[in-house]
Amino acid sequence: MLFADLMKEVKSMFNAWMKDDDILDHYSGDEVSIQKEFLHTIQSEIGSNFVILTEEELQYKLDSYYNSMEGFLI
């Protein structure tokens, strides 16, 4: 199977998650949380240990680290 075809199936599965009432209720419709859980589920299946952060989360962590090195309090 070509990777592009596989990704179409993954997208289809994700779209199904986004329409599933149980999942939407569980995550209170929070799309970012649903995306993270979806990616975490895939990672678990393939044995991946990558860290997944949103851009905002990454920026907060970088800012926090920078501020701690400079002695600033947040």
mmCIF file of the N, C-alpha and C atoms, coordinates in Angstrom:
data_MODEL
# 
_entry.id   MODEL 
# 
loop_
_atom_site.group_PDB 
_atom_site.id 
_atom_site.type_symbol 
_atom_site.label_atom_id 
_atom_site.label_alt_id 
_atom_site.label_comp_id 
_atom_site.label_asym_id 
_atom_site.label_entity_id 
_atom_site.label_seq_id 
_atom_site.pdbx_PDB_ins_code 
_atom_site.Cartn_x 
_atom_site.Cartn_y 
_atom_site.Cartn_z 
_atom_site.occupancy 
_atom_site.B_iso_or_equiv 
_atom_site.pdbx_formal_charge 
_atom_site.auth_seq_id 
_atom_site.auth_comp_id 
_atom_site.auth_asym_id 
_atom_site.auth_atom_id 
_atom_site.pdbx_PDB_model_num 
ATOM 1   N N  . MET A 1 1  ? 0.842   -1.176 0.000  1.00 0.00 ? 1  MET A N  1 
ATOM 2   C CA . MET A 1 1  ? 0.000   0.000  0.000  1.00 0.00 ? 1  MET A CA 1 
ATOM 3   C C  . MET A 1 1  ? 0.886   1.238  0.000  1.00 0.00 ? 1  MET A C  1 
ATOM 4   N N  . LEU A 1 2  ? 0.545   2.180  -0.816 1.00 0.00 ? 2  LEU A N  1 
ATOM 5   C CA . LEU A 1 2  ? 1.282   3.427  -0.849 1.00 0.00 ? 2  LEU A CA 1 
ATOM 6   C C  . LEU A 1 2  ? 0.962   4.248  0.388  1.00 0.00 ? 2  LEU A C  1 
ATOM 7   N N  . PHE A 1 3  ? 1.959   4.999  0.843  1.00 0.00 ? 3  PHE A N  1 
ATOM 8   C CA . PHE A 1 3  ? 1.788   5.809  2.036  1.00 0.00 ? 3  PHE A CA 1 
ATOM 9   C C  . PHE A 1 3  ? 0.652   6.810  1.861  1.00 0.00 ? 3  PHE A C  1 
ATOM 10  N N  . ALA A 1 4  ? 0.533   7.406  0.683  1.00 0.00 ? 4  ALA A N  1 
ATOM 11  C CA . ALA A 1 4  ? -0.537  8.381  0.426  1.00 0.00 ? 4  ALA A CA 1 
ATOM 12  C C  . ALA A 1 4  ? -1.911  7.734  0.584  1.00 0.00 ? 4  ALA A C  1 
ATOM 13  N N  . ASP A 1 5  ? -2.052  6.494  0.136  1.00 0.00 ? 5  ASP A N  1 
ATOM 14  C CA . ASP A 1 5  ? -3.323  5.787  0.297  1.00 0.00 ? 5  ASP A CA 1 
ATOM 15  C C  . ASP A 1 5  ? -3.602  5.503  1.765  1.00 0.00 ? 5  ASP A C  1 
ATOM 16  N N  . LEU A 1 6  ? -2.578  5.122  2.488  1.00 0.00 ? 6  LEU A N  1 
ATOM 17  C CA . LEU A 1 6  ? -2.719  4.870  3.915  1.00 0.00 ? 6  LEU A CA 1 
ATOM 18  C C  . LEU A 1 6  ? -3.161  6.136  4.641  1.00 0.00 ? 6  LEU A C  1 
ATOM 19  N N  . MET A 1 7  ? -2.586  7.269  4.269  1.00 0.00 ? 7  MET A N  1 
ATOM 20  C CA . MET A 1 7  ? -2.938  8.528  4.916  1.00 0.00 ? 7  MET A CA 1 
ATOM 21  C C  . MET A 1 7  ? -4.394  8.909  4.633  1.00 0.00 ? 7  MET A C  1 
ATOM 22  N N  . LYS A 1 8  ? -4.904  8.550  3.456  1.00 0.00 ? 8  LYS A N  1 
ATOM 23  C CA . LYS A 1 8  ? -6.317  8.803  3.166  1.00 0.00 ? 8  LYS A CA 1 
ATOM 24  C C  . LYS A 1 8  ? -7.194  7.989  4.100  1.00 0.00 ? 8  LYS A C  1 
ATOM 25  N N  . GLU A 1 9  ? -6.790  6.756  4.396  1.00 0.00 ? 9  GLU A N  1 
ATOM 26  C CA . GLU A 1 9  ? -7.532  5.927  5.338  1.00 0.00 ? 9  GLU A CA 1 
ATOM 27  C C  . GLU A 1 9  ? -7.452  6.507  6.750  1.00 0.00 ? 9  GLU A C  1 
ATOM 28  N N  . VAL A 1 10 ? -6.274  6.982  7.127  1.00 0.00 ? 10 VAL A N  1 
ATOM 29  C CA . VAL A 1 10 ? -6.104  7.595  8.452  1.00 0.00 ? 10 VAL A CA 1 
ATOM 30  C C  . VAL A 1 10 ? -6.993  8.832  8.563  1.00 0.00 ? 10 VAL A C  1 
ATOM 31  N N  . LYS A 1 11 ? -7.009  9.645  7.528  1.00 0.00 ? 11 LYS A N  1 
ATOM 32  C CA . LYS A 1 11 ? -7.858  10.843 7.532  1.00 0.00 ? 11 LYS A CA 1 
ATOM 33  C C  . LYS A 1 11 ? -9.324  10.451 7.666  1.00 0.00 ? 11 LYS A C  1 
ATOM 34  N N  . SER A 1 12 ? -9.718  9.412  6.980  1.00 0.00 ? 12 SER A N  1 
ATOM 35  C CA . SER A 1 12 ? -11.092 8.936  7.059  1.00 0.00 ? 12 SER A CA 1 
ATOM 36  C C  . SER A 1 12 ? -11.424 8.460  8.469  1.00 0.00 ? 12 SER A C  1 
ATOM 37  N N  . MET A 1 13 ? -10.484 7.745  9.104  1.00 0.00 ? 13 MET A N  1 
ATOM 38  C CA . MET A 1 13 ? -10.688 7.305  10.481 1.00 0.00 ? 13 MET A CA 1 
ATOM 39  C C  . MET A 1 13 ? -10.803 8.507  11.418 1.00 0.00 ? 13 MET A C  1 
ATOM 40  N N  . PHE A 1 14 ? -9.929  9.495  11.239 1.00 0.00 ? 14 PHE A N  1 
ATOM 41  C CA . PHE A 1 14 ? -9.981  10.688 12.085 1.00 0.00 ? 14 PHE A CA 1 
ATOM 42  C C  . PHE A 1 14 ? -11.304 11.413 11.914 1.00 0.00 ? 14 PHE A C  1 
ATOM 43  N N  . ASN A 1 15 ? -11.754 11.551 10.673 1.00 0.00 ? 15 ASN A N  1 
ATOM 44  C CA . ASN A 1 15 ? -13.035 12.219 10.432 1.00 0.00 ? 15 ASN A CA 1 
ATOM 45  C C  . ASN A 1 15 ? -14.177 11.458 11.107 1.00 0.00 ? 15 ASN A C  1 
ATOM 46  N N  . ALA A 1 16 ? -14.079 10.138 11.138 1.00 0.00 ? 16 ALA A N  1 
ATOM 47  C CA . ALA A 1 16 ? -15.091 9.336  11.834 1.00 0.00 ? 16 ALA A CA 1 
ATOM 48  C C  . ALA A 1 16 ? -15.048 9.624  13.331 1.00 0.00 ? 16 ALA A C  1 
ATOM 49  N N  . TRP A 1 17 ? -13.842 9.759  13.897 1.00 0.00 ? 17 TRP A N  1 
ATOM 50  C CA . TRP A 1 17 ? -13.707 10.106 15.317 1.00 0.00 ? 17 TRP A CA 1 
ATOM 51  C C  . TRP A 1 17 ? -14.375 11.447 15.587 1.00 0.00 ? 17 TRP A C  1 
ATOM 52  N N  . MET A 1 18 ? -14.181 12.403 14.690 1.00 0.00 ? 18 MET A N  1 
ATOM 53  C CA . MET A 1 18 ? -14.701 13.749 14.902 1.00 0.00 ? 18 MET A CA 1 
ATOM 54  C C  . MET A 1 18 ? -16.226 13.798 14.797 1.00 0.00 ? 18 MET A C  1 
ATOM 55  N N  . LYS A 1 19 ? -16.845 12.741 14.264 1.00 0.00 ? 19 LYS A N  1 
ATOM 56  C CA . LYS A 1 19 ? -18.304 12.681 14.162 1.00 0.00 ? 19 LYS A CA 1 
ATOM 57  C C  . LYS A 1 19 ? -18.910 11.733 15.189 1.00 0.00 ? 19 LYS A C  1 
ATOM 58  N N  . ASP A 1 20 ? -18.059 11.061 15.954 1.00 0.00 ? 20 ASP A N  1 
ATOM 59  C CA . ASP A 1 20 ? -18.531 10.088 16.930 1.00 0.00 ? 20 ASP A CA 1 
ATOM 60  C C  . ASP A 1 20 ? -19.022 10.795 18.195 1.00 0.00 ? 20 ASP A C  1 
ATOM 61  N N  . ASP A 1 21 ? -20.287 10.607 18.517 1.00 0.00 ? 21 ASP A N  1 
ATOM 62  C CA . ASP A 1 21 ? -20.879 11.305 19.667 1.00 0.00 ? 21 ASP A CA 1 
ATOM 63  C C  . ASP A 1 21 ? -20.191 10.948 20.980 1.00 0.00 ? 21 ASP A C  1 
ATOM 64  N N  . ASP A 1 22 ? -19.818 9.681  21.161 1.00 0.00 ? 22 ASP A N  1 
ATOM 65  C CA . ASP A 1 22 ? -19.153 9.283  22.407 1.00 0.00 ? 22 ASP A CA 1 
ATOM 66  C C  . ASP A 1 22 ? -17.813 9.992  22.577 1.00 0.00 ? 22 ASP A C  1 
ATOM 67  N N  . ILE A 1 23 ? -17.041 10.060 21.505 1.00 0.00 ? 23 ILE A N  1 
ATOM 68  C CA . ILE A 1 23 ? -15.738 10.727 21.566 1.00 0.00 ? 23 ILE A CA 1 
ATOM 69  C C  . ILE A 1 23 ? -15.921 12.227 21.793 1.00 0.00 ? 23 ILE A C  1 
ATOM 70  N N  . LEU A 1 24 ? -16.854 12.827 21.067 1.00 0.00 ? 24 LEU A N  1 
ATOM 71  C CA . LEU A 1 24 ? -17.106 14.261 21.240 1.00 0.00 ? 24 LEU A CA 1 
ATOM 72  C C  . LEU A 1 24 ? -17.555 14.571 22.659 1.00 0.00 ? 24 LEU A C  1 
ATOM 73  N N  . ASP A 1 25 ? -18.423 13.725 23.214 1.00 0.00 ? 25 ASP A N  1 
ATOM 74  C CA . ASP A 1 25 ? -18.863 13.936 24.596 1.00 0.00 ? 25 ASP A CA 1 
ATOM 75  C C  . ASP A 1 25 ? -17.705 13.780 25.574 1.00 0.00 ? 25 ASP A C  1 
ATOM 76  N N  . HIS A 1 26 ? -16.894 12.736 25.370 1.00 0.00 ? 26 HIS A N  1 
ATOM 77  C CA . HIS A 1 26 ? -15.781 12.469 26.282 1.00 0.00 ? 26 HIS A CA 1 
ATOM 78  C C  . HIS A 1 26 ? -14.792 13.635 26.325 1.00 0.00 ? 26 HIS A C  1 
ATOM 79  N N  . TYR A 1 27 ? -14.530 14.238 25.172 1.00 0.00 ? 27 TYR A N  1 
ATOM 80  C CA . TYR A 1 27 ? -13.561 15.333 25.096 1.00 0.00 ? 27 TYR A CA 1 
ATOM 81  C C  . TYR A 1 27 ? -14.235 16.700 25.034 1.00 0.00 ? 27 TYR A C  1 
ATOM 82  N N  . SER A 1 28 ? -15.521 16.744 25.322 1.00 0.00 ? 28 SER A N  1 
ATOM 83  C CA . SER A 1 28 ? -16.293 17.996 25.318 1.00 0.00 ? 28 SER A CA 1 
ATOM 84  C C  . SER A 1 28 ? -16.106 18.771 24.011 1.00 0.00 ? 28 SER A C  1 
ATOM 85  N N  . GLY A 1 29 ? -15.960 18.046 22.915 1.00 0.00 ? 29 GLY A N  1 
ATOM 86  C CA . GLY A 1 29 ? -15.810 18.680 21.609 1.00 0.00 ? 29 GLY A CA 1 
ATOM 87  C C  . GLY A 1 29 ? -14.472 19.355 21.386 1.00 0.00 ? 29 GLY A C  1 
ATOM 88  N N  . ASP A 1 30 ? -13.503 19.151 22.269 1.00 0.00 ? 30 ASP A N  1 
ATOM 89  C CA . ASP A 1 30 ? -12.182 19.786 22.150 1.00 0.00 ? 30 ASP A CA 1 
ATOM 90  C C  . ASP A 1 30 ? -11.366 19.070 21.063 1.00 0.00 ? 30 ASP A C  1 
ATOM 91  N N  . GLU A 1 31 ? -11.318 19.683 19.879 1.00 0.00 ? 31 GLU A N  1 
ATOM 92  C CA . GLU A 1 31 ? -10.666 19.055 18.729 1.00 0.00 ? 31 GLU A CA 1 
ATOM 93  C C  . GLU A 1 31 ? -9.189  18.785 18.973 1.00 0.00 ? 31 GLU A C  1 
ATOM 94  N N  . VAL A 1 32 ? -8.503  19.678 19.668 1.00 0.00 ? 32 VAL A N  1 
ATOM 95  C CA . VAL A 1 32 ? -7.075  19.473 19.932 1.00 0.00 ? 32 VAL A CA 1 
ATOM 96  C C  . VAL A 1 32 ? -6.865  18.222 20.787 1.00 0.00 ? 32 VAL A C  1 
ATOM 97  N N  . SER A 1 33 ? -7.700  18.047 21.799 1.00 0.00 ? 33 SER A N  1 
ATOM 98  C CA . SER A 1 33 ? -7.581  16.861 22.652 1.00 0.00 ? 33 SER A CA 1 
ATOM 99  C C  . SER A 1 33 ? -7.883  15.592 21.866 1.00 0.00 ? 33 SER A C  1 
ATOM 100 N N  . ILE A 1 34 ? -8.860  15.667 20.976 1.00 0.00 ? 34 ILE A N  1 
ATOM 101 C CA . ILE A 1 34 ? -9.189  14.504 20.144 1.00 0.00 ? 34 ILE A CA 1 
ATOM 102 C C  . ILE A 1 34 ? -8.022  14.192 19.207 1.00 0.00 ? 34 ILE A C  1 
ATOM 103 N N  . GLN A 1 35 ? -7.440  15.214 18.613 1.00 0.00 ? 35 GLN A N  1 
ATOM 104 C CA . GLN A 1 35 ? -6.289  15.010 17.733 1.00 0.00 ? 35 GLN A CA 1 
ATOM 105 C C  . GLN A 1 35 ? -5.135  14.373 18.488 1.00 0.00 ? 35 GLN A C  1 
ATOM 106 N N  . LYS A 1 36 ? -4.855  14.868 19.686 1.00 0.00 ? 36 LYS A N  1 
ATOM 107 C CA . LYS A 1 36 ? -3.755  14.314 20.483 1.00 0.00 ? 36 LYS A CA 1 
ATOM 108 C C  . LYS A 1 36 ? -4.018  12.848 20.816 1.00 0.00 ? 36 LYS A C  1 
ATOM 109 N N  . GLU A 1 37 ? -5.238  12.518 21.206 1.00 0.00 ? 37 GLU A N  1 
ATOM 110 C CA . GLU A 1 37 ? -5.562  11.136 21.537 1.00 0.00 ? 37 GLU A CA 1 
ATOM 111 C C  . GLU A 1 37 ? -5.444  10.244 20.302 1.00 0.00 ? 37 GLU A C  1 
ATOM 112 N N  . PHE A 1 38 ? -5.884  10.747 19.163 1.00 0.00 ? 38 PHE A N  1 
ATOM 113 C CA . PHE A 1 38 ? -5.786  9.999  17.918 1.00 0.00 ? 38 PHE A CA 1 
ATOM 114 C C  . PHE A 1 38 ? -4.321  9.701  17.598 1.00 0.00 ? 38 PHE A C  1 
ATOM 115 N N  . LEU A 1 39 ? -3.481  10.720 17.687 1.00 0.00 ? 39 LEU A N  1 
ATOM 116 C CA . LEU A 1 39 ? -2.053  10.541 17.413 1.00 0.00 ? 39 LEU A CA 1 
ATOM 117 C C  . LEU A 1 39 ? -1.398  9.627  18.448 1.00 0.00 ? 39 LEU A C  1 
ATOM 118 N N  . HIS A 1 40 ? -1.794  9.779  19.704 1.00 0.00 ? 40 HIS A N  1 
ATOM 119 C CA . HIS A 1 40 ? -1.255  8.919  20.762 1.00 0.00 ? 40 HIS A CA 1 
ATOM 120 C C  . HIS A 1 40 ? -1.615  7.457  20.492 1.00 0.00 ? 40 HIS A C  1 
ATOM 121 N N  . THR A 1 41 ? -2.841  7.219  20.035 1.00 0.00 ? 41 THR A N  1 
ATOM 122 C CA . THR A 1 41 ? -3.276  5.860  19.728 1.00 0.00 ? 41 THR A CA 1 
ATOM 123 C C  . THR A 1 41 ? -2.440  5.264  18.604 1.00 0.00 ? 41 THR A C  1 
ATOM 124 N N  . ILE A 1 42 ? -2.194  6.047  17.576 1.00 0.00 ? 42 ILE A N  1 
ATOM 125 C CA . ILE A 1 42 ? -1.349  5.578  16.461 1.00 0.00 ? 42 ILE A CA 1 
ATOM 126 C C  . ILE A 1 42 ? 0.065   5.310  16.961 1.00 0.00 ? 42 ILE A C  1 
ATOM 127 N N  . GLN A 1 43 ? 0.602   6.232  17.758 1.00 0.00 ? 43 GLN A N  1 
ATOM 128 C CA . GLN A 1 43 ? 1.948   6.059  18.296 1.00 0.00 ? 43 GLN A CA 1 
ATOM 129 C C  . GLN A 1 43 ? 2.062   4.786  19.124 1.00 0.00 ? 43 GLN A C  1 
ATOM 130 N N  . SER A 1 44 ? 1.069   4.513  19.922 1.00 0.00 ? 44 SER A N  1 
ATOM 131 C CA . SER A 1 44 ? 1.096   3.306  20.745 1.00 0.00 ? 44 SER A CA 1 
ATOM 132 C C  . SER A 1 44 ? 1.174   2.056  19.880 1.00 0.00 ? 44 SER A C  1 
ATOM 133 N N  . GLU A 1 45 ? 0.438   2.065  18.787 1.00 0.00 ? 45 GLU A N  1 
ATOM 134 C CA . GLU A 1 45 ? 0.418   0.904  17.904 1.00 0.00 ? 45 GLU A CA 1 
ATOM 135 C C  . GLU A 1 45 ? 1.753   0.687  17.191 1.00 0.00 ? 45 GLU A C  1 
ATOM 136 N N  . ILE A 1 46 ? 2.464   1.766  16.898 1.00 0.00 ? 46 ILE A N  1 
ATOM 137 C CA . ILE A 1 46 ? 3.722   1.613  16.170 1.00 0.00 ? 46 ILE A CA 1 
ATOM 138 C C  . ILE A 1 46 ? 4.947   1.687  17.078 1.00 0.00 ? 46 ILE A C  1 
ATOM 139 N N  . GLY A 1 47 ? 4.703   1.839  18.370 1.00 0.00 ? 47 GLY A N  1 
ATOM 140 C CA . GLY A 1 47 ? 5.815   1.865  19.324 1.00 0.00 ? 47 GLY A CA 1 
ATOM 141 C C  . GLY A 1 47 ? 6.624   3.139  19.303 1.00 0.00 ? 47 GLY A C  1 
ATOM 142 N N  . SER A 1 48 ? 5.990   4.237  18.969 1.00 0.00 ? 48 SER A N  1 
ATOM 143 C CA . SER A 1 48 ? 6.671   5.533  18.894 1.00 0.00 ? 48 SER A CA 1 
ATOM 144 C C  . SER A 1 48 ? 6.666   6.217  20.255 1.00 0.00 ? 48 SER A C  1 
ATOM 145 N N  . ASN A 1 49 ? 7.709   6.983  20.529 1.00 0.00 ? 49 ASN A N  1 
ATOM 146 C CA . ASN A 1 49 ? 7.759   7.737  21.778 1.00 0.00 ? 49 ASN A CA 1 
ATOM 147 C C  . ASN A 1 49 ? 7.990   9.232  21.530 1.00 0.00 ? 49 ASN A C  1 
ATOM 148 N N  . PHE A 1 50 ? 7.550   9.718  20.373 1.00 0.00 ? 50 PHE A N  1 
ATOM 149 C CA . PHE A 1 50 ? 7.664   11.134 20.083 1.00 0.00 ? 50 PHE A CA 1 
ATOM 150 C C  . PHE A 1 50 ? 6.764   11.926 21.018 1.00 0.00 ? 50 PHE A C  1 
ATOM 151 N N  . VAL A 1 51 ? 7.167   13.142 21.330 1.00 0.00 ? 51 VAL A N  1 
ATOM 152 C CA . VAL A 1 51 ? 6.365   14.040 22.142 1.00 0.00 ? 51 VAL A CA 1 
ATOM 153 C C  . VAL A 1 51 ? 5.573   14.924 21.192 1.00 0.00 ? 51 VAL A C  1 
ATOM 154 N N  . ILE A 1 52 ? 4.289   15.014 21.432 1.00 0.00 ? 52 ILE A N  1 
ATOM 155 C CA . ILE A 1 52 ? 3.434   15.819 20.568 1.00 0.00 ? 52 ILE A CA 1 
ATOM 156 C C  . ILE A 1 52 ? 2.929   17.010 21.363 1.00 0.00 ? 52 ILE A C  1 
ATOM 157 N N  . LEU A 1 53 ? 3.259   18.199 20.863 1.00 0.00 ? 53 LEU A N  1 
ATOM 158 C CA . LEU A 1 53 ? 2.809   19.444 21.476 1.00 0.00 ? 53 LEU A CA 1 
ATOM 159 C C  . LEU A 1 53 ? 2.173   20.316 20.404 1.00 0.00 ? 53 LEU A C  1 
ATOM 160 N N  . THR A 1 54 ? 1.213   21.121 20.797 1.00 0.00 ? 54 THR A N  1 
ATOM 161 C CA . THR A 1 54 ? 0.716   22.134 19.876 1.00 0.00 ? 54 THR A CA 1 
ATOM 162 C C  . THR A 1 54 ? 1.776   23.230 19.791 1.00 0.00 ? 54 THR A C  1 
ATOM 163 N N  . GLU A 1 55 ? 1.643   24.096 18.819 1.00 0.00 ? 55 GLU A N  1 
ATOM 164 C CA . GLU A 1 55 ? 2.596   25.208 18.703 1.00 0.00 ? 55 GLU A CA 1 
ATOM 165 C C  . GLU A 1 55 ? 2.553   26.075 19.955 1.00 0.00 ? 55 GLU A C  1 
ATOM 166 N N  . GLU A 1 56 ? 1.362   26.279 20.492 1.00 0.00 ? 56 GLU A N  1 
ATOM 167 C CA . GLU A 1 56 ? 1.220   27.107 21.685 1.00 0.00 ? 56 GLU A CA 1 
ATOM 168 C C  . GLU A 1 56 ? 1.903   26.453 22.886 1.00 0.00 ? 56 GLU A C  1 
ATOM 169 N N  . GLU A 1 57 ? 1.725   25.139 23.036 1.00 0.00 ? 57 GLU A N  1 
ATOM 170 C CA . GLU A 1 57 ? 2.362   24.426 24.145 1.00 0.00 ? 57 GLU A CA 1 
ATOM 171 C C  . GLU A 1 57 ? 3.878   24.469 24.034 1.00 0.00 ? 57 GLU A C  1 
ATOM 172 N N  . LEU A 1 58 ? 4.376   24.282 22.825 1.00 0.00 ? 58 LEU A N  1 
ATOM 173 C CA . LEU A 1 58 ? 5.820   24.344 22.605 1.00 0.00 ? 58 LEU A CA 1 
ATOM 174 C C  . LEU A 1 58 ? 6.352   25.730 22.941 1.00 0.00 ? 58 LEU A C  1 
ATOM 175 N N  . GLN A 1 59 ? 5.665   26.756 22.463 1.00 0.00 ? 59 GLN A N  1 
ATOM 176 C CA . GLN A 1 59 ? 6.117   28.118 22.730 1.00 0.00 ? 59 GLN A CA 1 
ATOM 177 C C  . GLN A 1 59 ? 6.109   28.419 24.220 1.00 0.00 ? 59 GLN A C  1 
ATOM 178 N N  . TYR A 1 60 ? 5.096   27.957 24.940 1.00 0.00 ? 60 TYR A N  1 
ATOM 179 C CA . TYR A 1 60 ? 5.027   28.159 26.384 1.00 0.00 ? 60 TYR A CA 1 
ATOM 180 C C  . TYR A 1 60 ? 6.207   27.483 27.074 1.00 0.00 ? 60 TYR A C  1 
ATOM 181 N N  . LYS A 1 61 ? 6.515   26.258 26.663 1.00 0.00 ? 61 LYS A N  1 
ATOM 182 C CA . LYS A 1 61 ? 7.638   25.538 27.274 1.00 0.00 ? 61 LYS A CA 1 
ATOM 183 C C  . LYS A 1 61 ? 8.966   26.232 26.971 1.00 0.00 ? 61 LYS A C  1 
ATOM 184 N N  . LEU A 1 62 ? 9.112   26.697 25.738 1.00 0.00 ? 62 LEU A N  1 
ATOM 185 C CA . LEU A 1 62 ? 10.339  27.420 25.382 1.00 0.00 ? 62 LEU A CA 1 
ATOM 186 C C  . LEU A 1 62 ? 10.453  28.713 26.174 1.00 0.00 ? 62 LEU A C  1 
ATOM 187 N N  . ASP A 1 63 ? 9.362   29.455 26.267 1.00 0.00 ? 63 ASP A N  1 
ATOM 188 C CA . ASP A 1 63 ? 9.363   30.706 27.033 1.00 0.00 ? 63 ASP A CA 1 
ATOM 189 C C  . ASP A 1 63 ? 9.670   30.436 28.499 1.00 0.00 ? 63 ASP A C  1 
ATOM 190 N N  . SER A 1 64 ? 9.052   29.397 29.063 1.00 0.00 ? 64 SER A N  1 
ATOM 191 C CA . SER A 1 64 ? 9.284   29.049 30.466 1.00 0.00 ? 64 SER A CA 1 
ATOM 192 C C  . SER A 1 64 ? 10.744  28.692 30.702 1.00 0.00 ? 64 SER A C  1 
ATOM 193 N N  . TYR A 1 65 ? 11.317  27.922 29.793 1.00 0.00 ? 65 TYR A N  1 
ATOM 194 C CA . TYR A 1 65 ? 12.721  27.532 29.929 1.00 0.00 ? 65 TYR A CA 1 
ATOM 195 C C  . TYR A 1 65 ? 13.619  28.761 29.843 1.00 0.00 ? 65 TYR A C  1 
ATOM 196 N N  . TYR A 1 66 ? 13.364  29.610 28.851 1.00 0.00 ? 66 TYR A N  1 
ATOM 197 C CA . TYR A 1 66 ? 14.158  30.824 28.682 1.00 0.00 ? 66 TYR A CA 1 
ATOM 198 C C  . TYR A 1 66 ? 14.079  31.685 29.939 1.00 0.00 ? 66 TYR A C  1 
ATOM 199 N N  . ASN A 1 67 ? 12.846  31.878 30.419 1.00 0.00 ? 67 ASN A N  1 
ATOM 200 C CA . ASN A 1 67 ? 12.668  32.719 31.612 1.00 0.00 ? 67 ASN A CA 1 
ATOM 201 C C  . ASN A 1 67 ? 13.345  32.127 32.826 1.00 0.00 ? 67 ASN A C  1 
ATOM 202 N N  . SER A 1 68 ? 13.324  30.809 32.960 1.00 0.00 ? 68 SER A N  1 
ATOM 203 C CA . SER A 1 68 ? 13.997  30.189 34.121 1.00 0.00 ? 68 SER A CA 1 
ATOM 204 C C  . SER A 1 68 ? 15.504  30.358 34.013 1.00 0.00 ? 68 SER A C  1 
ATOM 205 N N  . MET A 1 69 ? 16.054  30.313 32.814 1.00 0.00 ? 69 MET A N  1 
ATOM 206 C CA . MET A 1 69 ? 17.503  30.487 32.647 1.00 0.00 ? 69 MET A CA 1 
ATOM 207 C C  . MET A 1 69 ? 17.908  31.931 32.908 1.00 0.00 ? 69 MET A C  1 
ATOM 208 N N  . GLU A 1 70 ? 16.995  32.864 32.646 1.00 0.00 ? 70 GLU A N  1 
ATOM 209 C CA . GLU A 1 70 ? 17.272  34.291 32.861 1.00 0.00 ? 70 GLU A CA 1 
ATOM 210 C C  . GLU A 1 70 ? 16.909  34.723 34.284 1.00 0.00 ? 70 GLU A C  1 
ATOM 211 N N  . GLY A 1 71 ? 16.289  33.814 35.050 1.00 0.00 ? 71 GLY A N  1 
ATOM 212 C CA . GLY A 1 71 ? 15.922  34.143 36.414 1.00 0.00 ? 71 GLY A CA 1 
ATOM 213 C C  . GLY A 1 71 ? 14.611  34.895 36.545 1.00 0.00 ? 71 GLY A C  1 
ATOM 214 N N  . PHE A 1 72 ? 13.807  34.873 35.474 1.00 0.00 ? 72 PHE A N  1 
ATOM 215 C CA . PHE A 1 72 ? 12.507  35.534 35.506 1.00 0.00 ? 72 PHE A CA 1 
ATOM 216 C C  . PHE A 1 72 ? 11.450  34.554 36.032 1.00 0.00 ? 72 PHE A C  1 
ATOM 217 N N  . LEU A 1 73 ? 10.470  35.094 36.719 1.00 0.00 ? 73 LEU A N  1 
ATOM 218 C CA . LEU A 1 73 ? 9.347   34.291 37.184 1.00 0.00 ? 73 LEU A CA 1 
ATOM 219 C C  . LEU A 1 73 ? 8.174   34.514 36.243 1.00 0.00 ? 73 LEU A C  1 
ATOM 220 N N  . ILE A 1 74 ? 7.440   33.460 36.008 1.00 0.00 ? 74 ILE A N  1 
ATOM 221 C CA . ILE A 1 74 ? 6.250   33.587 35.155 1.00 0.00 ? 74 ILE A CA 1 
ATOM 222 C C  . ILE A 1 74 ? 5.023   33.704 36.021 1.00 0.00 ? 74 ILE A C  1 
# 
